[in-house]
């Protein structure tokens, strides 16, 4: 048995693209209609091709992660504006400066989990972040300093957001569609860790909780770092008292303060009965 793709007798697309560049230069061959459809950027960017672009954006990272043998991830969500402790004097507010401790916890947690991941040759429990600054940088940095690989799922934004320098280059992806990016966050998630953050972090947290609450995704350890922050931002009990969520929905997540607490929760995890 072999994992090599089965050979076939037909010319492949790479050969045809090369051949298309060797044809005579005529009005017909210069016309956009003559371009090979899959090698025509103008055609691929058309509004009608949105379903194809969605499919490609789902497929490309999936294929790369499969080829790298990555079976499960530890997902870190958190604020892009939270600075590293050594840079907290650059924070815009005193609160952000104080939250820099969670950069440290994300860094430490990613380091500890990556040490374990390396026992599976980097295939299980690989750190996965949004690939940007702040808490995301901390996660990729911890993984890198532990000597392992980590994933970064960047997205094109109106303001520049380059991948942080600690993401494994071959696992640094870029997305146009938020929805497809969220799917890749969760498709391999063995645990979800949410650090203090803003709209993006809240969006990712509630999307994940909704999928678990509705049974569309299996329960995994769901850790909220920083009880004081989260209880100050969201009145979970008020939602339960109002009946907009069930009281037991509050049990879908666990508060932790440190990397070591988070590791202990993951170690003690037993999949709840459906």
N, C-alpha and C positions, 0 to 999 in steps of 0.2 A: 504494500500500500504506500502511496505517496501523496503529499499535500500539494504537489506541483499541479498547476492547471493543465487540463487535458489539451493537447495540441490539436489544431484543426488545420485543414488544408487551405484556408482562405487568407488573403492578404489582410493584415490588421490595419487599424485606423491610423496608426503612426506612419506606416508606409504610404497610405493614401494621401495624407497631408503633405508628406515630402514630395510625392509625385505631383501633387497639384501645384507646387511651386516651380516645377520644371516645364510646365506647358507654355506654349507660345503666348506672348503678350498681345491680346487683341481686344477690341471693344467688348466682345462676348465674355472673355475670361476675366476682364476687369469689372464686370457688372456684379453687384451684390448678389443677384439671383444665382450666380454660378458657384458661389462659395459652398463648400461642404457645410451642411447645417450645423454639425457639432463643433465646427471650427470657425463659426461666424458669431463673434461677440454681439454684434448689433441685433442679430436674430434672437440670440439667447436672452437678451435684455428686454425683449418685447413684453408688453403687459400680458399677452396671451400665454407666455411661457412661464408665468409665475408658478404653476403647479410643478413644472419640471425643475425649476430652481429650488423649490421647497424640497423636492425629492433628493436632488443632488446634495443639498446642504445636510440632509439627514444621513445620506449614504457615505459621504466622504469621511467624516470622523469615525463613523461606525466601522468602515473597512480598515482604517488605519489602526484603531484600537484593537480590532480583531487580529490584525496581522502582528501586532506587538504582544498578543496573548494576554491582554489585560481583561480580567474577569470581574473584578469588583473595585469600587472606589469608595473613598471617604470624602464626602463633599463638605467644603467650607464656604459658607456665605458670610459676608460681613462688609462693613463700610470701607469705601475707597478712601475716605478722608481721615481715617484714624492713622496717626503717625506712629512710627517706631519709637520706643521709649527714648532713644538717643536723639530723636528729632522732635520731641514733643513741644519744644519751644517755638516751633514753626506752626503749631496748630492755631486755627482761627479763633477758637473759643477755649475757655478753661475746661469745659466739659470734654471736648475732644482731646485735650492734653491729658486729662485724667483717664480717658478711655484707652490711652496708649498701652496700658497694662494688658489689654486684650490682644493687642498686636503680639506682645510677648507670649501670652498663653497660646495663641494660634501657632506661633513659631515653635514653641515647645511641643505642643500637641502633634503637629505635623512631623516633627523630628522623631518623636516616640513611635508614632504609627508607621513611619517609613522604615525605621529599624526593623519593625516586625514584617513589613511588606517585603523586605529584602530576603527574608527567610523563604518566601515563595518565589524568589527570583523576580520580584517586582511585578507580579501578576495579580496579587490579591491586595485589597485595601490600599490602592494607590491614591494619593492625595489629588483632589480635583478642585480647582478654584475658578473664579471668573477671569483669572489671568492678569488683572489690573493691579493698581497700587493698594496701599492700606492692608487690611486683613488678608486680602488675596495674596499680596506680595509676601506676607508673613508665612502663609501656608506653603507656598512654593519655595520660599527661602529655607524653611525648616526641613523640607524634603531634600533639597539640594545639599544642605550641610550634613544631612545624615548619609549622603552618598547615594541617594536613590533618585528615581524619576518622579515627575509629577505632571499633571495635566493643567493646561490653561485654556479656558473657553472665552476668548475675547469677543467683543461685538463692536461693530462700527457705530460710533456715536457722533453727534454734531461737534463735540469737542474731541481733541485728540486723546486716544487712550492706547498707547503702545503696550505690548506685552511686558510685564515686569521681567527683569533679567534672570530670574531664577526658574522660570518655566523650562522644562525640557524642550529644546527646540523642535524635535520631531513630534512632540505632543502639544504644540502650540497652535490652536485653531482660531479661526476668525469667522464670525457669523454676521449675517444680515438680519435673519429672522429671530426675534426673541423667543418665539414659541419653540423653534427647533433647538435652540440653545438650551432651553429648560429641559427638553426631552433628554438631551445628552447629559445634563447634570444628574438626572434621576434614573436613567436606564440601567446603570450598573451600581447604583448607590447601596452600600452596605450600612451606612450611617450618614446622618445629616447633622451638621454642626453649624449653628447660627450664632454669629457674634453681633454685637451692636452695629447698627447701620441705618441707612436712610430708606428712601422709597424703593430702590432696587432690592435691598435686603428684605424689606417687608414684602415686596411682591413675590420674591422667590420663596420666602418662608410660608406665606399663606397659600401659594400655589401648591407647595409640597404637602402642607397640612390638609388641604382640601382633597387632594388625591388619596391620601391615607384615610381621611375621615369617611370618604365615600366608597372605600374599598377598591378604588381603581389601581391602587398601589399597595403592596404588602407593607406591614408595619416594620420599621427599622428603628434603631436607636435614634431619637430626635432630641438633640441637646441644644438648649439655649444657654449661652454663656452670659452671665451677668444678670442675676435675678432682679437687682434693683433697677437696672436700666429697663428691662422688659416690662416689669410691673408698673414702672412709671410711664411707659409709652402706651401700654395696652391693658385695659381693665378686663382681663379674662373672665373674672367672676361675674362682672356685670353682663357679659354676653350670655353666660349660663343662666343667671337670674332672669334675664329677659326672655329666655327660651329660644334665642336665636342659634345657640349651640346646645348640645346635651352636656350635662355635668361631667360625664365621663370623657368628653372630648378634651378636657383640660389635662387628662392623663396621657394624651398622645405625645407629650413632650416632658423632658426632665431638665430642671435647672442645674447648672454646674458653674463653678467659679474658676477652676484650674484645669490644666491639661491632664494632670494625674486623676482628677475626679472623672473626667470624660473617658479616659482609658478604662477606668474601673467599671463605669456603666456599660461600656461596650463589651468588656470581658464578661460581665454578669448577665448579659442580655439573653433572654429566652424568648423566642418568637411567641407573642400572645396568640391565644386561640382566636380564630376568625369569628 
